[in-house]
Amino acid sequence: MSFVAHLINGISLGSVYALIALGYTMVYGIAKMLNFAHGDVIMIGGYVVFVTASSLGINPLAAIIVSMAACTLLGVTIERVAYRPLRGASPLAVLITAIGVSYLLQNVALLVFGSDTKAFSNVVTLPNLELFDGQLIIKSVTIVTVIVSIIIMVGLTLFVKKTKIGRAMTAVSEDQGAAQLMGINVNGTIAVTFAIGSSLAAVAGVLLCSAYPSLTPYTGSMPGIKAFVAAVFGGIGSIPGAFIGGILLGVIENLSKAYISSQLADAIVFSILIIVLLVKPTGLLGKKVLEKV
């Protein structure tokens, strides 16, 4: 029974990674850039809920909506101020800027909220699910996290395939120059992509802090890196790939902690990533892209 419990906890953790990875894969798939500040947007989302729900006493659901709005605004601002001027720059310049934005957000959070760990209240107040006469207890936050991640993954897939802005995103991801010639607002499309990714980061931050109830200015750093690994694992640029990569990563990490070593769990996760990339460089569901010359 303990194996099933560890597996379920792994799926829950993987669902959080999947939500974060969906933001990574959306931005990379359309803008062809790695937004390493994405993990810190998660942290900001957590702090917004902490302040609005715990300090101001606002309803948790309303606090989540406020957090999504704040993170959406933050993501669009980051894209407009930091990334848009570098649209034609080298990937290295964009990468360095992303790391700089990440450190900026962390230090702003340190100045505003301090370095002490905040106790985060669980926003999911539903009863836990007890199975097999109480031998297996599944936390309500676990169930909500898995359901939310599945709904968002399906919703994003349909959004990209069925809506006008979704098809514009696909066109921009294929060829920005050609998309612009066809009358698509490339900058606007990329801004929408950042908005979606940042709002998902807010949801991920709330669910992460509800499952692991502590909050510091560095809360989003390691989950952000692991979610990036999940996106690469599943095939960066692929929405179902990011979801599958996140779930697999969470399960592998949790089972490694339970049955091998909690200290070696991260090393095992990154080692498996290396093996997957050696065997299939594009990830599990990634497509090989032909370079135009």
C-alpha positions in Angstrom: 0.0 0.0 0.0 2.9 2.3 0.7 4.0 2.0 -3.0 0.6 3.2 -4.1 0.8 6.1 -1.7 4.3 7.1 -3.0 3.0 6.7 -6.6 0.0 9.0 -5.9 2.2 11.6 -4.2 4.6 11.4 -7.2 1.7 12.0 -9.6 0.6 15.0 -7.5 4.1 16.5 -7.5 4.4 15.7 -11.2 1.2 17.5 -11.9 2.7 20.7 -10.4 5.8 20.2 -12.5 3.5 19.7 -15.5 1.7 23.0 -14.9 5.0 24.9 -14.7 6.4 23.0 -17.7 3.3 23.9 -19.8 4.3 27.6 -19.3 7.9 26.8 -20.3 6.9 24.9 -23.4 4.3 27.5 -24.5 6.9 30.3 -24.4 9.7 28.3 -26.0 7.4 26.8 -28.6 6.2 30.2 -29.8 9.0 32.7 -28.9 11.9 30.2 -29.1 13.4 31.5 -25.9 13.9 30.0 -22.4 12.2 32.1 -19.7 14.3 31.1 -16.7 12.4 33.7 -14.6 9.3 31.5 -14.9 10.1 29.7 -11.6 10.2 33.0 -9.8 6.8 34.0 -11.1 5.5 31.0 -9.3 7.0 32.4 -6.1 5.4 35.8 -6.7 2.1 34.0 -7.2 2.5 32.2 -3.9 3.2 35.5 -2.1 0.2 37.2 -3.6 -2.1 34.5 -2.3 -0.3 34.5 1.1 -0.8 38.3 1.5 -4.4 38.4 0.2 -5.7 35.2 1.8 -3.7 35.1 5.1 -3.1 38.7 5.9 -6.1 40.4 4.3 -8.6 37.6 4.9 -9.8 37.4 1.3 -11.6 34.2 0.2 -9.0 31.7 -1.1 -10.6 31.4 -4.6 -10.7 35.2 -5.0 -7.1 35.2 -3.8 -6.1 32.7 -6.5 -7.8 34.9 -9.1 -6.0 38.0 -7.8 -2.7 36.0 -8.0 -3.4 34.9 -11.6 -4.1 38.5 -12.6 -1.0 39.8 -10.8 1.3 37.1 -12.4 -0.3 37.7 -15.8 0.5 41.4 -15.5 4.0 40.6 -14.3 4.6 38.1 -17.2 3.5 40.6 -19.8 5.6 43.4 -18.2 8.7 41.1 -18.2 8.1 40.3 -21.9 7.6 43.9 -22.8 10.5 45.4 -20.9 13.2 42.7 -20.8 12.6 40.3 -23.8 10.9 42.3 -26.6 13.9 44.6 -27.1 16.0 41.4 -27.6 13.8 39.8 -30.2 16.5 39.7 -32.8 19.4 39.2 -30.4 21.5 36.1 -29.9 20.1 33.3 -27.7 22.9 33.9 -25.2 21.9 37.5 -24.7 18.3 36.4 -24.1 19.4 33.6 -21.7 21.6 36.1 -19.6 18.6 38.5 -19.5 16.3 35.8 -18.3 18.7 34.8 -15.5 19.0 38.5 -14.6 15.2 38.9 -14.3 15.1 35.7 -12.2 17.6 37.2 -9.7 15.8 40.6 -9.8 12.5 39.0 -8.7 14.2 36.9 -6.0 15.9 40.0 -4.5 12.7 42.1 -4.7 10.9 39.4 -2.8 13.7 39.3 -0.2 13.4 43.1 0.3 9.6 43.1 0.5 8.8 39.9 2.4 12.1 39.1 4.1 14.1 35.9 4.1 12.2 34.0 6.8 10.0 31.1 5.8 6.3 31.9 5.7 3.7 29.2 6.7 1.4 28.9 3.8 -2.2 27.9 4.5 -3.7 25.2 2.3 -6.3 26.8 0.0 -8.0 23.4 -0.8 -10.4 22.8 2.1 -12.2 19.7 0.7 -12.1 16.5 2.8 -9.5 13.9 2.1 -10.3 10.6 0.3 -10.0 7.5 2.4 -9.7 4.1 0.7 -9.3 0.5 2.0 -10.7 1.3 5.4 -8.4 4.2 5.9 -5.2 2.3 4.9 -4.8 4.7 2.0 -5.5 8.4 2.4 -5.4 10.6 -0.6 -5.2 14.3 0.3 -7.7 16.6 -1.3 -5.0 18.9 -2.6 -3.5 15.9 -4.4 -6.8 15.2 -6.2 -7.4 18.9 -7.1 -3.8 19.3 -8.4 -4.1 16.3 -10.7 -7.6 17.3 -12.0 -6.6 20.9 -12.6 -3.4 20.0 -14.5 -5.4 17.6 -16.8 -8.1 20.2 -17.4 -5.5 22.9 -18.2 -3.5 20.6 -20.5 -6.6 19.6 -22.5 -7.8 23.2 -22.5 -4.5 24.5 -23.8 -4.4 21.9 -26.5 -7.8 22.8 -27.7 -7.0 26.5 -27.4 -4.0 26.2 -29.7 -5.7 24.1 -32.2 -9.2 25.6 -32.4 -9.0 29.4 -31.7 -7.8 32.2 -33.9 -5.1 33.3 -31.5 -4.0 29.7 -31.0 -3.6 29.3 -34.7 -1.6 32.6 -34.8 0.6 31.1 -32.1 1.2 28.1 -34.3 2.1 30.3 -37.2 4.5 32.4 -35.2 6.2 29.3 -33.8 6.7 28.0 -37.4 8.1 31.3 -38.9 7.8 34.7 -37.3 8.7 36.5 -40.5 6.1 34.7 -42.6 3.5 35.2 -39.9 4.1 38.9 -39.8 3.7 39.1 -43.6 0.4 37.3 -43.2 -0.8 40.2 -41.0 -0.3 38.4 -37.6 0.7 40.7 -34.7 3.8 38.7 -33.7 4.6 40.9 -30.6 1.0 40.7 -29.4 0.9 36.9 -29.9 4.0 36.4 -27.9 2.7 38.7 -25.2 -0.5 36.6 -24.9 1.7 33.5 -24.7 3.6 35.0 -21.7 0.3 36.0 -20.1 -1.0 32.4 -20.3 2.3 30.9 -19.1 2.4 33.4 -16.1 -1.2 32.7 -15.1 -0.4 29.0 -15.1 2.6 29.7 -12.9 0.3 31.4 -10.4 -1.9 28.3 -10.2 1.2 26.1 -9.9 2.5 28.2 -7.1 -0.7 28.0 -5.1 -0.9 24.2 -5.5 2.8 23.7 -4.8 2.6 25.8 -1.6 -0.6 24.1 -0.5 1.0 20.6 -0.9 4.3 21.7 0.7 3.1 24.6 3.0 6.2 26.8 3.2 7.1 29.9 1.2 10.4 31.7 0.7 11.8 34.0 -2.0 13.6 30.9 -3.4 10.5 28.6 -3.4 10.2 28.7 -7.2 13.8 28.1 -8.1 14.2 24.3 -7.9 10.7 23.5 -9.1 11.3 25.8 -12.0 14.5 24.0 -13.0 12.8 20.6 -12.6 9.8 21.7 -14.7 12.2 22.8 -17.4 13.8 19.4 -17.2 10.2 17.9 -17.5 9.5 20.1 -20.6 12.7 18.9 -22.3 12.0 15.3 -21.1 8.6 15.3 -22.7 9.7 17.3 -25.8 9.9 21.1 -25.4 7.3 22.8 -27.5 4.8 19.9 -27.1 1.9 20.5 -24.7 1.1 16.8 -24.1 4.8 16.2 -23.9 5.2 18.8 -21.1 2.4 17.1 -19.2 3.7 13.6 -19.6 7.3 14.8 -18.8 6.1 16.5 -15.6 4.1 13.4 -14.4 7.0 11.1 -15.1 9.5 13.4 -13.4 7.4 13.6 -10.3 6.9 9.9 -10.0 10.6 9.1 -10.6 11.6 11.7 -8.0 9.1 10.5 -5.3 9.9 6.8 -5.8 13.6 7.6 -5.8 13.2 9.4 -2.4 11.2 6.5 -1.0 13.2 3.5 -2.2 16.7 4.6 -3.1 17.8 7.8 -1.3 16.3 11.2 -0.7 19.7 12.8 -1.1 20.2 11.2 -4.5 16.7 11.7 -5.9 17.6 14.9 -7.8 20.8 13.3 -9.2 18.7 10.3 -10.4 16.2 12.6 -12.1 18.8 14.5 -14.0 20.7 11.3 -14.9 17.5 9.9 -16.5 17.1 13.2 -18.4 20.6 12.8 -19.8 19.9 9.2 -20.8 16.6 10.1 -22.5 18.3 13.0 -24.5 21.1 10.6 -25.6 18.6 8.1 -26.9 16.0 10.7 -28.2 17.4 14.2 -28.3 14.0 15.8 -29.1 12.4 14.3 -26.0 9.5 11.8 -25.8 7.0 13.6 -27.9 9.2 16.3 -29.5 9.5 16.6 -33.3 12.7 17.0 -35.2 13.0 20.5 -36.7 14.7 20.9 -40.0 16.9 24.1 -40.2 16.2 26.3 -43.2 19.4 27.4 -45.0 
